């Protein structure tokens, strides 16, 4: 195999190139090559400056995280960057694609950085429950100032080349050939005898905060935001503060020790699990490797309501022309107006320019009647959740749309096979379950019907990525994966309030666990009347929820539900009237109320979801435990530092989960709480869902 790092001469300029496909990750051979060749070029009297560039589609996109947790191999990244930093000649990093994590830290070890206009630069370690571990928390604040550096480190989000130029992270944006531009920049630096800018030695950007140390806490609090209390953000705040009062060499050692300390935390293990699970989730185990996606040049969305409008925005945001189809001019006008308002509100908040708004609106065409879908390569139906209506629409689309068009339903619960069988081409029919609001939420459940063609699935996956979603392929059952598990939580939450808890106590335990909101606040947001109408149609009753609905307490939209909402506010306020309704319901059912601990609330709402997840795996509805985790992380607000329900089960121990479920099943007589066969087997064998995933991977 050829060396992953090579050196060539362009006159007096040494060009060092990293070529480690696919993303030039910093494996040991790359680190060693960088260290060796920078030293060689520095020692060569015929070399006046050094340019670092990368082959392929990107600059160094980060460390090789497959090495995390394994015995370290020399040289460390810190050692390699230190040797780059100590070079006695001008060094220039030429950045294209992404310079992330260790990649940006390498670039920060150079004196100068030039970039292509579409490059992105960032330190995403916080998203893995870590902090930068090779100088990022020390060099970046010294180079661009703490006020600008802290948000980059604590958000983990990359900045654009233009923003990086404005902040002083990049010295020049190169138009045209990047390497040629970097060489020209290096020659100019030599000719003008520019000083060697070493970020490790810079101090002037820290002076203002050193003079007013209290200002650091204000800056840090603003940058941390909702992540206060998590280990990695707190560690990052501590590390950046070292730039103010600790010598650089000592701070680098502390930063590395803190990185290693975080590496073994459950938070980081969970976030790294989520990182890999997301990448695995799009792999369909039995799909031939050479399966190609069909081309999607134009899309159509049936239904201009909140969901349909949001889906149309997803396509427009990705630059794909889309037709929004409604049944009447009035409905269409309302749907298009809502889309326009959404875009304009985003522009007002600074999320996009007026030009962006106009460009995206120009990609959305409105039409009345299904005939408008005839030229679409992909059609997504987003109408009411009624099987008869959906089958009628798909029967008509079958006759109208062109051969090979993907026909997708946005159903959240209904049988995709039954919908597919209303057409003459079930191989082209799939589910594409978006989550509300569709233009914001990242998850896309791709539902595989029993006759769905591989290339139809691959098209949905490819389009899902293109429209900035996280696609996960699932099988057909009521509620698929996410809603099926959510139902189990809902049943237990309802029982908890009858047995002794109040909505604010259940929601409080849930948010303390890490969810953005609890089940009752979520019910108020979605609308209590939705479930009420479904139950009435089935002849079922939920004593508390239905009493609230019958009193006109539909949730946030009426200002009252499980909670009271003051005008213009979404903050839930506990209501004594609701407590009385709950107490009456308990008495009516002959239930003696008792105090219920936070621990019981979490066990009874979370463990049944894990149990249902195990059944979903048994049935083959989900291919991997990690797929279930991705669904809950991106669709239901599961806290990323807990890694998803199946990973969390491994963390607390499957024997413990099994035993607690058996305890609650015995106490309640509820057979759905009895441990699933898969959970029972893994617990008895001392195994985990992670070990199951490894077995499945080997088998495939």
C-alpha positions in Angstrom: 0.0 0.0 0.0 1.2 3.5 -0.7 2.0 5.9 2.1 -1.0 7.9 3.4 1.1 11.1 3.6 3.5 12.2 0.8 5.8 15.1 0.0 6.6 16.8 -3.3 8.4 20.0 -4.2 6.9 22.9 -6.2 10.1 25.0 -6.5 10.9 26.2 -3.0 7.6 25.1 -1.6 7.1 21.7 0.0 3.6 20.3 -0.6 2.6 17.7 2.0 -0.5 15.7 1.0 -2.7 13.5 3.1 -4.4 10.7 1.2 -6.3 8.4 3.6 -9.8 7.8 2.0 -12.6 8.4 2.5 -12.2 11.3 4.9 -8.4 11.5 5.6 -9.0 10.4 9.3 -5.9 10.8 11.5 -5.0 7.2 12.0 -1.5 6.4 13.3 0.2 6.2 9.9 -1.2 9.6 9.0 0.1 11.1 12.3 3.5 9.5 11.8 3.6 10.7 8.2 2.8 14.3 9.1 5.4 14.4 11.9 8.1 12.8 9.7 7.5 14.9 6.6 7.1 18.3 8.3 10.5 17.6 10.0 12.1 16.6 6.7 10.8 19.8 5.0 12.0 21.9 7.8 15.5 20.5 7.7 15.7 20.9 3.9 17.6 24.0 3.1 16.0 24.2 -0.4 12.5 24.5 1.1 11.3 28.0 2.1 7.7 27.2 3.1 5.4 24.2 3.6 1.8 23.7 2.3 -0.4 21.0 3.9 -3.2 19.8 1.6 -5.4 16.7 1.3 -6.5 14.5 -1.5 -10.1 13.5 -2.2 -13.3 15.2 -1.2 -12.2 16.7 2.1 -9.5 18.0 4.3 -8.8 16.0 7.5 -12.3 15.4 8.8 -11.2 14.3 12.2 -9.5 11.7 14.4 -9.9 8.0 13.7 -12.5 7.3 16.4 -12.2 3.6 15.9 -8.9 4.0 17.9 -10.8 5.5 20.9 -10.5 3.3 23.9 -7.6 1.3 22.4 -4.0 1.4 23.6 -2.4 4.6 22.3 0.0 4.4 19.4 2.9 6.9 18.9 3.0 9.5 17.8 0.1 11.1 19.5 -1.8 13.8 17.7 -0.5 16.3 20.2 3.1 15.3 19.4 2.5 15.5 15.7 0.9 19.0 16.0 3.6 20.2 18.4 6.3 19.3 15.8 4.3 21.2 13.1 4.0 24.2 15.4 7.8 24.2 15.9 8.7 24.3 12.2 10.9 27.3 11.5 9.4 28.1 8.1 5.9 29.4 7.1 3.3 26.6 7.1 0.0 26.9 5.3 -3.0 24.6 5.7 -5.1 24.4 2.5 -8.6 23.5 3.6 -11.4 22.1 1.4 -14.5 20.1 2.4 -14.4 19.9 6.2 -11.7 20.5 8.7 -13.2 19.0 11.8 -11.9 18.0 15.3 -8.4 16.8 15.0 -8.3 18.0 11.4 -8.9 21.6 12.5 -6.4 21.1 15.4 -3.8 20.1 12.8 -4.7 23.3 10.8 -4.4 25.4 13.9 -0.8 24.0 14.3 0.1 25.7 11.0 0.9 29.4 10.8 -1.7 30.2 8.2 -4.9 28.7 6.9 -6.5 29.2 3.4 -9.7 27.7 2.4 -12.0 27.0 -0.6 -15.2 29.1 -0.4 -17.4 26.0 0.5 -15.2 24.7 3.3 -16.4 24.2 6.8 -14.4 24.2 10.0 -15.3 23.0 13.4 -14.6 21.1 16.6 -17.5 18.6 17.0 -16.1 16.6 19.9 -18.7 17.9 22.3 -21.3 15.9 20.3 -19.4 12.8 21.3 -19.3 13.7 24.9 -15.7 14.9 24.7 -13.7 18.0 24.4 -11.0 18.7 21.8 -8.0 16.7 22.9 -5.1 18.0 20.8 -5.0 21.7 21.6 -8.3 22.9 20.2 -9.5 24.4 23.5 -6.2 26.3 23.8 -5.2 27.4 20.3 -8.6 28.5 19.0 -9.4 31.0 21.8 -5.9 32.4 21.5 -6.3 32.8 17.7 -9.9 34.3 17.5 -10.8 35.2 21.1 -12.8 33.4 23.7 -16.1 35.1 22.8 -15.9 33.5 19.3 -14.2 30.3 20.3 -16.4 29.1 23.1 -19.6 28.9 21.0 -17.7 26.9 18.3 -16.4 24.4 21.0 -19.6 24.1 22.9 -22.0 23.8 20.0 -19.9 21.5 18.0 -21.3 23.0 14.8 -19.0 23.9 11.9 -18.6 27.5 10.7 -18.5 28.5 7.0 -15.3 29.6 5.3 -16.7 33.2 5.0 -17.4 33.3 8.8 -14.0 31.8 9.5 -12.4 34.5 7.5 -14.3 37.2 9.3 -13.4 35.7 12.7 -9.7 35.4 11.8 -9.6 31.6 11.8 -8.9 31.6 8.0 -6.4 34.0 6.4 -7.7 33.9 2.8 -10.4 32.3 0.7 -9.0 30.8 -2.5 -11.0 31.0 -5.7 -10.1 28.3 -8.2 -7.4 25.7 -7.6 -6.9 25.5 -3.8 -3.4 24.0 -3.8 -2.1 26.5 -6.3 -3.7 29.3 -4.2 -2.1 27.9 -1.1 1.3 27.8 -2.8 0.9 31.4 -4.0 0.0 32.4 -0.4 3.1 30.6 0.9 5.4 32.3 -1.7 3.9 35.7 -0.7 4.5 35.0 3.0 8.2 34.2 2.2 8.6 37.2 -0.1 7.0 39.6 2.5 8.9 37.9 5.4 5.6 37.5 7.2 6.0 36.6 10.9 5.2 33.0 11.8 1.8 33.2 13.5 1.8 30.6 16.2 -1.6 30.3 17.8 0.1 28.7 20.8 2.0 31.9 21.5 -0.8 34.4 20.9 -2.0 36.4 23.9 -3.6 39.7 22.7 -7.1 38.3 22.1 -7.2 37.2 25.8 -6.3 40.6 27.3 -9.8 42.0 27.7 -11.2 39.0 29.6 -8.0 38.8 31.7 -8.7 42.4 32.7 -12.3 41.5 33.7 -12.3 37.8 34.7 -16.0 37.9 35.8 -17.0 38.4 32.1 -15.8 34.8 31.4 -18.6 33.3 33.4 -21.2 35.3 31.6 -19.8 34.3 28.2 -19.6 30.7 29.3 -23.1 30.6 30.7 -24.5 31.9 27.4 -22.6 29.5 25.3 -23.4 26.4 27.4 -27.2 27.1 27.2 -29.3 24.0 27.9 -26.3 21.8 28.3 -25.5 23.0 31.8 -24.6 20.1 34.1 -23.4 17.7 31.4 -19.8 16.6 31.8 -18.3 17.5 28.5 -19.7 21.1 28.3 -18.5 21.8 31.8 -15.1 20.4 31.0 -14.8 22.5 27.9 -15.7 25.7 29.9 -13.0 24.7 32.4 -10.4 24.0 29.7 -10.9 27.2 27.8 -10.5 29.1 31.1 -7.0 27.7 31.3 -6.0 30.0 28.5 -6.3 32.8 30.9 -4.2 31.6 33.8 -2.2 28.4 32.8 0.9 28.3 30.6 0.1 26.7 27.2 2.3 23.6 27.7 0.6 22.8 31.0 -2.8 23.6 29.6 -2.3 21.1 26.7 -1.4 18.4 29.2 -4.5 19.1 31.3 -6.7 19.2 28.2 -5.5 15.7 27.1 -6.1 14.3 30.6 -9.6 15.8 30.7 -10.2 14.2 27.2 -9.1 10.8 28.5 -11.2 11.2 31.6 -14.3 12.0 29.5 -13.7 9.1 27.2 -14.7 6.5 29.8 -17.9 8.3 31.0 -21.3 6.8 30.2 -22.2 10.1 28.5 -19.4 9.9 26.0 -20.0 6.2 25.4 -23.6 6.9 24.8 -22.9 9.7 22.3 -20.3 7.7 20.4 -22.8 4.9 20.2 -25.4 7.3 18.7 -22.7 8.5 16.2 -22.1 5.0 14.9 -25.8 3.9 15.1 -26.8 6.7 12.9 -24.4 5.6 10.2 -25.5 2.0 10.5 -29.2 2.8 10.3 -29.4 3.3 6.6 -27.9 -0.1 5.8 -30.6 -2.6 4.7 -29.0 -5.9 5.7 -30.3 -7.9 2.7 -30.0 -5.2 0.1 -27.5 -6.0 -2.7 -24.5 -3.7 -2.4 -24.8 -2.5 -6.0 -28.4 -1.2 -5.6 -28.8 2.2 -7.2 -31.3 4.8 -6.3 -33.8 6.0 -8.9 -33.4 9.6 -10.0 -35.7 12.2 -8.3 -35.7 15.4 -10.2 -39.2 16.5 -9.1 -41.5 15.6 -6.2 -45.1 16.1 -5.3 -46.8 16.2 -1.9 -50.5 15.4 -1.5 -52.1 17.5 1.2 -51.2 21.1 2.1 -51.8 20.9 5.8 -49.1 21.4 8.5 -47.4 18.1 7.7 -47.7 18.3 3.9 -46.5 21.9 3.8 -43.5 21.0 6.0 -42.6 18.1 3.7 -42.8 20.4 0.7 -40.4 22.8 2.5 -37.9 19.9 3.0 -37.7 19.4 -0.8 -37.4 23.1 -1.6 -34.7 23.5 1.0 -32.7 20.8 -0.8 -33.2 22.5 -4.2 -35.7 19.9 -5.5 -38.8 21.3 -7.3 -42.0 20.2 -5.6 -45.7 20.4 -6.4 -48.0 20.9 -3.4 -51.4 19.4 -4.2 -54.7 20.2 -2.5 -58.4 19.5 -3.2 -59.6 23.1 -3.4 -58.2 26.5 -4.2 -58.9 27.7 -0.7 -57.0 24.8 1.0 -54.1 25.3 -1.4 -54.0 29.1 -0.8 -53.9 28.5 3.0 -51.2 25.8 2.6 -48.9 28.0 0.5 -49.5 31.0 2.8 -48.4 29.0 5.8 -45.2 27.9 4.0 -44.4 31.5 3.1 -45.0 32.6 6.7 -42.7 29.9 8.0 -39.9 31.0 5.6 -40.4 34.7 6.4 -40.3 34.0 10.2 -37.0 32.1 9.7 -35.6 35.1 7.8 -36.7 37.5 10.5 -34.8 35.4 13.0 -31.7 35.6 10.8 -31.9 32.0 9.7 -31.9 32.8 6.0 -31.8 35.8 3.7 -34.7 37.2 1.7 -33.1 35.9 -1.4 -33.1 32.4 0.1 -36.8 32.8 0.9 -37.6 33.7 -2.7 -35.5 30.9 -4.1 -37.2 28.3 -2.0 -40.7 29.6 -2.6 -39.9 29.5 -6.4 -39.3 25.8 -6.1 -42.8 25.1 -4.6 -45.6 25.0 -7.1 -49.3 24.8 -6.0 -51.9 22.8 -7.8 -55.5 21.5 -7.3 -56.2 17.8 -8.2 -54.1 14.7 -8.3 -53.4 15.1 -12.0 -50.6 17.5 -11.1 -48.5 14.6 -9.8 -48.2 13.0 -13.3 -44.6 14.2 -13.8 -43.2 13.6 -10.3 -40.5 11.1 -9.6 -41.6 10.8 -6.0 -45.1 11.4 -4.6 -45.6 11.7 -0.8 -49.2 11.4 0.5 -49.8 13.4 3.7 -53.6 13.4 4.2 -55.8 12.4 7.1 -54.9 9.1 8.9 -57.8 7.2 7.3 -57.2 4.0 5.5 -60.1 4.3 3.0 -58.9 7.8 2.0 -55.3 6.7 1.5 -56.3 3.7 -0.5 -58.5 5.8 -2.8 -55.7 8.3 -3.4 -53.1 5.6 -4.1 -55.5 3.9 -6.5 -55.8 7.1 -8.4 -52.0 7.9 -8.3 -51.4 4.4 -9.7 -53.2 5.5 -12.9 -51.9 9.1 -13.0 -48.2 8.9 -12.2 -45.4 7.7 -14.5 -43.8 4.3 -14.5 -41.1 4.0 -11.8 -42.3 6.9 -9.7 -42.0 6.3 -5.9 -45.4 6.4 -4.2 -44.9 7.1 -0.5 -47.3 7.4 2.4 -46.6 9.5 5.4 -48.8 7.4 7.6 -47.7 7.1 11.2 -49.6 3.9 12.1 -51.5 2.4 9.2 -50.6 -0.8 7.2 -48.3 0.1 4.3 -49.0 -3.3 2.7 -52.7 -2.7 2.5 -52.1 0.8 1.0 -49.6 -0.7 -1.5 -52.1 -3.4 -2.6 -54.5 -0.7 -3.7 -52.1 -0.2 -6.6 -50.9 -2.4 -9.4 -47.3 -1.6 -8.5 -46.7 -2.4 -4.8 -43.0 -2.6 -5.5 -43.0 1.2 -5.9 -44.9 1.9 -2.6 -43.1 2.6 0.7 -43.8 4.5 3.9 -41.9 7.8 4.5 -43.0 8.8 8.0 -42.0 12.4 8.7 -42.2 13.8 12.2 -43.9 17.1 13.0 -42.9 19.8 12.3 -41.6 18.1 9.2 -39.3 20.9 8.1 -37.6 20.8 11.5 -37.5 17.3 12.9 -34.6 15.1 11.6 -36.1 11.6 11.8 -37.5 9.9 8.7 -38.9 6.4 9.3 -38.8 4.6 6.0 -41.3 1.8 6.1 -40.5 -1.3 4.0 -43.6 -3.1 2.7 -43.4 -6.8 2.0 -43.2 -6.0 -1.8 -41.2 -2.8 -1.7 -38.3 -3.0 -4.2 -34.7 -2.5 -3.1 -34.2 0.4 -5.4 -37.3 2.1 -4.0 -35.9 1.8 -0.5 -32.5 3.1 -1.7 -34.2 6.1 -3.3 -36.0 6.9 -0.1 -32.8 6.7 1.8 -30.9 8.8 -0.7 -33.6 11.4 -0.8 -33.9 11.4 3.0 -30.2 12.3 3.3 -30.5 14.9 0.6 -33.4 16.7 2.4 -31.3 16.7 5.6 -33.1 13.9 7.4 -31.8 10.9 9.4 -33.4 7.9 7.6 -34.1 4.6 9.4 -35.6 1.6 7.6 -38.3 -0.2 9.5 -40.9 -2.9 8.9 -44.7 -2.8 8.9 -46.7 -3.0 12.1 -49.1 -0.7 13.9 -47.2 2.4 14.9 -44.0 1.0 13.3 -41.1 1.5 15.9 -41.4 5.0 17.5 -45.1 5.3 18.0 -45.5 1.6 19.0 -43.0 2.2 21.8 -44.5 5.6 22.7 -47.9 3.9 23.3 -46.4 1.7 26.0 -45.1 4.8 27.8 -48.4 6.5 27.5 -50.3 3.6 29.0 -48.0 3.6 32.1 -48.1 7.4 32.4 -51.9 7.3 32.6 -51.8 4.5 35.2 -49.3 6.4 37.3 -51.6 9.4 37.7 -54.5 7.1 38.7 -52.3 5.4 41.3 -50.9 8.5 43.0 -48.7 10.7 40.8 -49.8 14.0 39.4 -49.0 15.1 35.8 -46.3 17.6 36.9 -44.6 14.8 38.9 -44.5 12.4 36.0 -43.4 15.2 33.6 -40.8 16.4 36.2 -39.2 13.0 36.5 -39.2 12.6 32.7 -37.5 16.0 32.0 -35.1 15.4 34.8 -34.2 12.1 33.0 -33.4 14.3 30.0 -36.5 14.5 27.7 -37.4 18.1 26.6 -40.9 17.6 27.9 -43.0 15.0 29.7 -45.9 12.9 28.3 -48.6 15.1 29.7 -47.1 18.4 28.5 -46.5 16.6 25.1 -50.2 15.6 25.2 -51.2 19.2 25.6 -49.0 20.3 22.7 -50.4 17.6 20.4 -54.0 18.2 21.5 -55.9 16.0 23.9 -58.9 16.0 21.6 -57.0 13.9 19.0 -56.8 10.7 21.1 -60.3 11.4 22.5 -61.9 11.3 19.1 -60.0 8.1 18.2 -61.1 6.4 21.4 -64.7 7.4 20.9 -64.7 5.8 17.5 -63.4 2.6 19.0 -65.7 2.7 22.0 -62.8 3.1 24.4 -62.4 5.5 27.3 -59.4 7.1 29.2 -61.1 8.4 32.4 -58.8 11.4 33.0 -58.0 12.4 29.4 -61.5 12.1 28.1 -63.0 14.0 31.1 -60.6 16.9 30.3 -61.6 16.7 26.6 -65.3 16.7 27.4 -64.7 19.9 29.4 -63.1 21.5 26.4 -59.6 21.3 27.8 -57.8 20.3 24.5 -54.4 21.5 25.6 -52.3 24.5 24.5 -54.7 25.4 21.7 -57.5 26.1 24.2 -55.2 27.4 27.0 -56.2 24.5 29.2 -55.4 20.8 29.2 -53.5 18.8 31.8 -52.1 22.3 32.6 -53.1 25.9 32.4 -51.3 28.1 29.8 -51.3 31.9 30.1 -52.0 33.8 27.0 -49.0 33.8 24.6 -47.1 31.3 26.8 -46.3 27.6 26.4 -45.2 27.2 30.0 -47.4 24.6 31.7 -48.9 25.6 35.1 -50.4 22.9 37.3 -54.1 23.3 37.8 -56.0 22.2 41.0 -59.1 21.4 38.8 -57.1 18.7 37.0 -55.9 17.3 40.4 -59.6 17.0 41.4 -60.5 15.3 38.1 -57.6 12.8 38.7 -58.6 12.1 42.4 -62.2 11.6 41.3 -61.1 9.2 38.6 -59.0 7.2 41.1 -61.9 7.0 43.5 -64.3 5.9 40.7 -62.0 3.0 39.8 -61.5 2.1 43.5 -57.8 2.8 43.4 -56.1 3.7 46.7 -53.6 6.5 45.8 -50.1 6.4 47.2 -46.8 8.4 46.9 -44.8 7.4 43.8 -41.1 8.0 43.6 -39.2 9.4 40.7 -37.3 6.1 40.3 -40.6 4.2 39.9 -41.9 6.8 37.4 -38.8 6.4 35.2 -38.8 2.6 35.5 -42.5 2.3 34.6 -42.3 4.7 31.7 -38.9 3.8 30.2 -38.6 0.0 30.9 -41.8 -0.9 29.0 -40.5 1.0 26.0 -37.3 -1.1 26.2 -39.4 -4.2 26.5 -41.4 -3.3 23.4 -38.2 -2.5 21.6 -37.0 -6.1 22.3 -40.3 -7.4 20.8 -39.8 -5.2 17.8 -36.3 -6.8 17.3 -37.8 -10.3 17.8 -40.3 -9.6 15.0 -37.7 -8.1 12.7 -39.5 -4.7 12.5 -36.2 -3.1 13.3 -32.9 -4.6 12.0 -30.7 -3.5 14.8 -31.0 -2.2 18.4 -29.1 0.9 17.3 -31.9 1.6 14.7 -34.4 1.9 17.6 -32.0 4.2 19.4 -31.7 6.5 16.4 -35.4 6.7 16.1 -35.8 7.8 19.7 -32.9 10.2 19.6 -34.0 12.0 16.5 -37.8 11.6 16.6 -38.8 11.7 20.3 -36.2 13.8 22.1 -34.4 11.0 23.9 -31.4 12.6 25.6 -28.4 11.9 23.5 -26.1 11.5 26.5 -28.2 8.4 27.4 -27.7 6.9 23.9 -31.2 5.7 23.1 -33.5 3.2 25.0 -31.7 0.0 24.0 -28.2 1.4 24.8 -29.6 2.8 28.1 -30.9 -0.7 28.9 -27.3 -2.0 28.5 -26.0 0.8 30.7 -28.4 -0.1 33.6 -28.1 -3.8 33.0 -30.6 -6.1 31.2 -31.0 -8.3 34.3 -32.1 -5.3 36.2 -34.6 -4.2 33.5 -35.9 -7.8 33.2 -36.4 -8.1 37.0 -38.1 -4.7 37.4 -40.5 -5.4 34.5 -41.4 -8.8 36.0 -42.0 -7.1 39.4 -44.4 -4.5 37.8 -46.1 -7.2 35.7 -46.8 -9.3 38.8 -48.0 -6.3 40.8 -50.4 -5.1 38.1 -51.4 -8.2 36.3 -50.5 -6.5 33.0 -49.1 -9.2 30.6 -47.6 -6.5 28.3 -45.1 -5.8 31.1 -43.8 -9.4 31.2 -40.3 -9.5 29.9 -40.0 -10.1 26.1 -38.4 -13.4 25.1 -35.4 -11.7 23.6 -34.9 -9.6 26.8 -35.2 -12.7 28.9 -32.7 -14.6 26.8 -30.1 -11.9 26.8 -30.4 -11.3 30.5 -30.1 -15.0 31.3 -27.0 -15.2 29.1 -25.4 -12.1 30.6 -25.4 -10.4 27.2 -26.4 -7.0 26.0 -28.3 -5.4 23.1 -24.8 -4.3 21.8 -23.6 -7.9 21.8 -26.8 -8.8 19.9 -26.0 -6.1 17.3 -22.5 -7.5 16.9 -23.9 -11.0 16.3 -26.3 -9.7 13.7 -23.5 -7.8 12.0 -21.4 -11.0 11.7 -24.4 -13.0 10.5 -25.0 -10.5 7.7 
